[in-house]
Amino acid sequence: MTTTPPADDHTPPLAYKNERFLDSPDARVLRIISEYLQPYSHFRRERIRDTIVFFGSARTPDETKLSQRYYQDAQTLARLVTEWSEQLPDTARRFVVCTGGGPGIMEAANRGAQEAGGKTVGLNIGLPFEQFPNPYITPELSFQFHYFFMRKFWFAYLAKAMVFFPGGYGTMDELMEVLTLVQTRKVNKKIIIVLYGSEFWKEVVHFETLVRYGTISPEDLDLFQYADDPPTALRLLQEGLTKYYLRPEAPPPEPARPESPEL
């Protein structure tokens, strides 16, 4: 025999259904874990093995002629790389185009990947301006983040390559963080880094000056390459991804150790 609870029952809600608790400072760790587990679940379900991340300005292409050019180039490059990746003989989805999910360069890259018939990822984040999901993201791969560091984690964790188009503070932040992670070997993999628009990048960040002042080493300039048109960028991506991930070179054999003398 079951007992019906009285109408004025004051049974507290389950903790994981208590929105007031989940929004509280005490539950912050649960919110952080959720921003890890939700994308992980979707990526696994969609068989996303790795990504190529496109960074760049969120400014819309009608603001300047320069942004129009880079919008078109990002769209073209994303379409070309997606067409290439869709032809790879792999059951998992390789080198899926991923962006921050917003307008501008991000929209252009998601749009190009969609035009090629591929899946495309958008890692959005709530900001007071310029940030809203663009319509070209694959719906089941569109995510909204609150924590910048969890969003950055998903940018880096699946990435095998990154293309940096001209952008502002956000783009600079991502570029310098990725270069630092690669330089310090905190990322235990090879990430192909392409700076798109050499005129812009060489004026905005004069890396050779850092070498001259001794704040970075000359070999740190080898962490990235420049490209000024989609075919060149595509070639750099294909060469790097093929070398390190599709047909990785076997490591050199270890030198033979001298035999220990018999005692």
For each residue, the residues with C-beta under 8 A, 3 or more apart:
1:
2:
3:
4:
5: 9 11
6: 9
7:
8:
9: 5 6
10:
11: 5
12: 18
13: 17 18
14: 17 18
15: 18 21
16: 22
17: 13 14
18: 12 13 14 15 21 22
19: 22 23
20: 23 24
21: 15 18 24 26 27
22: 16 18 19 27 30 31
23: 19 20 27
24: 20 21 27
25: 28
26: 21
27: 21 22 23 24 30 31
28: 25 31 32
29: 32 33
30: 22 27 33 34
31: 22 27 28 34 35 146 147
32: 28 29 35 36 147 150
33: 29 30 36 37
34: 30 31 37 38
35: 31 32 38 39 145 146 147 150 151
36: 32 33 39 40 150 153
37: 33 34 40 41
38: 34 35 41 42 143
39: 35 36 42 43 123 143 154
40: 36 37 43 44
41: 37 38 44 45
42: 38 39 45 46 140 141 143
43: 39 40 46 48 141 158
44: 40 41 47 48
45: 41 42 140
46: 42 43 93 119 138 140 141
47: 44 91 92 93
48: 43 44 51 92 93 96 119 121 141 158
49: 90 92 93 94 158
50: 94 95 96 158 159 160 245
51: 48 95 96 97 98 121 158 159 160
52: 81 95 96 97 98 159 160 161 162 163 237
53: 98 99 155 159 161 162 163
54: 74 77 78 97 98 99 105 106 108 109 162 163 165
55: 99 100 105 162 163 164 165 167 170 171 174 175
56: 70 74 104 105 106 108 109 164 165 166 167 171 196
57: 67 70 104 105 165 166 167 168 171
58: 100 102 103 104 105 106 130 131 167 168 170
59: 63 64 67 103 104 130
60: 63 67 103 104
61: 67 68 71 72 104 108
62: 68
63: 59 60 67
64: 59 67 68
65: 68 69
66: 69 70 166
67: 57 59 60 61 63 64 70 71 104
68: 61 62 64 65 71 72
69: 65 66 72 73
70: 56 57 66 67 73 74 105 108 165 166 196 197
71: 61 67 68 74 75 104 105 107 108
72: 61 68 69 75 76 108
73: 69 70 76 77 165 196 229 230
74: 54 56 70 71 77 78 105 108 109 112 163 165 196
75: 71 72 78 79 108 109 111 112 115
76: 72 73 79 80 112 230
77: 54 73 74 80 81 109 112 163 196 230 233 234
78: 54 74 75 81 82 97 108 109 110 111 112 113 116 120
79: 75 76 82 83 112 113 115 116
80: 76 77 83 84 112 116 230 231 234
81: 52 77 78 84 85 95 97 113 234 237
82: 78 79 85 86 96 97 112 113 116 117 118 120
83: 79 80 86 87 116 118
84: 80 81 87 88 95 234 238
85: 81 82 88 93 94 95 96 118
86: 82 83 116 117 118
87: 83 84
88: 84 85 94 95 246
89:
90: 49 93 94
91: 47
92: 47 48 49
93: 46 47 48 49 85 90 96 118 119
94: 49 50 85 88 90
95: 50 51 52 81 84 85 88 160 161 237 241
96: 48 50 51 52 82 85 93 113 118 119 120 121
97: 51 52 54 78 81 82 109 110 112 113 118 120 121
98: 51 52 53 54 120 121 122 123 155 158 159
99: 53 54 55 102 105 106 107 109 110 120 121 122 123 137
100: 55 58 106 122 123 124 125 131 151 155 170
101: 106 110 121 122 123 124 125 131 133 134 137 142 143
102: 58 99 106 107 122 124 130 131 132 133 134
103: 58 59 60 106 107 130 132 134
104: 56 57 58 59 60 61 67 71 107 108 130
105: 54 55 56 57 58 70 71 74 99 108 109 165 167
106: 54 56 58 99 100 101 102 103 109 110 122 134
107: 71 99 102 103 104 110 111 134 136
108: 54 56 61 70 71 72 74 75 78 104 105 111 112
109: 54 56 74 75 77 78 97 99 105 106 112 113 120
110: 78 97 99 101 106 107 113 114 120 122 134 136 137
111: 75 78 107 108 114 115 134 136
112: 74 75 76 77 78 79 80 82 97 108 109 115 116
113: 78 79 81 82 96 97 109 110 116 118 119 120 136
114: 110 111 117 118 120 136 138
115: 75 79 111 112
116: 78 79 80 82 83 86 112 113
117: 82 86 114
118: 82 83 85 86 93 96 97 113 114
119: 46 48 93 96 113 138 141
120: 78 82 96 97 98 99 109 110 113 114 136 137 138 141
121: 48 51 96 97 98 99 101 137 138 141 142 143
122: 98 99 100 101 102 106 110 133 134 137 138 141 142 143
123: 39 98 99 100 101 143 145 151 154 155
124: 100 101 102 131 132 133 142 143 144 145
125: 100 101 131 144 145 146 148 151
126: 131 144 145 146
127: 130 131
128:
129:
130: 58 59 102 103 104 127
131: 58 100 101 102 124 125 126 127
132: 102 103 124
133: 101 102 122 124 137 142 144
134: 101 102 103 106 107 110 111 122 137
135:
136: 107 110 111 113 114 120
137: 99 101 110 120 121 122 133 134 141 142
138: 46 114 119 120 121 122 141 142
139: 142
140: 42 45 46
141: 42 43 46 48 119 120 121 122 137 138
142: 101 121 122 124 133 137 138 139
143: 38 39 42 101 121 122 123 124 154
144: 124 125 126 133
145: 35 123 124 125 126 148 150 151
146: 31 35 125 126 150
147: 31 32 35 150 151
148: 125 145 151 152
149: 152 153
150: 32 35 36 145 146 147 153 154
151: 35 100 123 125 145 147 148 154 155
152: 148 149 155 156 174 177
153: 36 149 150 156 157
154: 39 123 143 150 151 157 158
155: 53 98 100 123 151 152 159 162 174
156: 152 153 159 178 181 187 191
157: 153 154
158: 43 48 49 50 51 98 154
159: 50 51 52 53 98 155 156 162 191
160: 50 51 52 95 189 190 191 192 241 244 245
161: 52 53 95 191 192 193 194 237 240 241
162: 52 53 54 55 155 159 178 191 192 193 194
163: 52 53 54 55 74 77 194 196 233 237
164: 55 56 167 171 174 175 193 194 195 196 201
165: 54 55 56 57 70 73 74 105 171 196 197
166: 56 57 66 70 171 196 197 200 201 204
167: 55 56 57 58 105 164 170 171 172
168: 57 58 171 172
169: 172 173
170: 55 58 100 167 173 174
171: 55 56 57 164 165 166 167 168 174 175
172: 167 168 169 175 176 204 205
173: 169 170 176 177
174: 55 152 155 164 170 171 177 178
175: 55 164 171 172 178 179 195 205
176: 172 173 179 180
177: 152 173 174 180 181
178: 156 162 174 175 181 182 187 191 193
179: 175 176 182 183 193 220 223 224
180: 176 177 183 184 186
181: 156 177 178 184 186 187
182: 178 179 185 187 191 193 223
183: 179 180 216 220 223
184: 180 181
185: 182 188
186: 180 181
187: 156 178 181 182 191
188: 185
189: 160
190: 160 240 244 245
191: 156 159 160 161 162 178 182 187
192: 160 161 162 225 236 237 240 241 244
193: 161 162 164 178 179 182 223 224 225
194: 161 162 163 164 224 225 226 227 233 236 237
195: 164 175 198 201 224 225 226 227
196: 56 70 73 74 77 163 164 165 166 226 227 228 233
197: 70 165 166 200 201 228
198: 195 201 202 226 227 228
199: 202 203 228
200: 166 197 203 204
201: 164 166 195 197 198 204 205 226
202: 198 199 205 206 226
203: 199 200 206
204: 166 172 200 201
205: 172 175 201 202
206: 202 203 209 210
207: 210 211 216 220 221
208: 211 212 221
209: 206 212 213
210: 206 207 213 215 216 220
211: 207 208 214 215 216 217 218 220 221
212: 208 209
213: 209 210
214: 211
215: 210 211
216: 183 207 210 211 220 221
217: 211 220
218: 211 221
219: 222
220: 179 183 207 210 211 216 217 223
221: 207 208 211 216 218 224
222: 219
223: 179 182 183 193 220
224: 179 193 194 195 221
225: 192 193 194 195 236
226: 194 195 196 198 201 202
227: 194 195 196 198 232 233 236
228: 196 197 198 199 232
229: 73 232 233
230: 73 76 77 80 233 234
231: 80 234 235
232: 227 228 229 235 236
233: 77 163 194 196 227 229 230 236 237
234: 77 80 81 84 230 231 237 238
235: 231 232 238 239
236: 192 194 225 227 232 233 239 240
237: 52 81 95 161 163 192 194 233 234 240 241
238: 84 234 235 241 242
239: 235 236 242 243
240: 161 190 192 236 237 243 244
241: 95 160 161 192 237 238 244 245 246
242: 238 239 245 246 247
243: 239 240 246 247 248 249
244: 160 190 192 240 241 248
245: 50 160 190 241 242 248
246: 88 241 242 243
247: 242 243
248: 243 244 245
249: 243
250:
251:
252:
253:
254:
255:
256:
257:
258:
259:
260:
261:
262:
263:
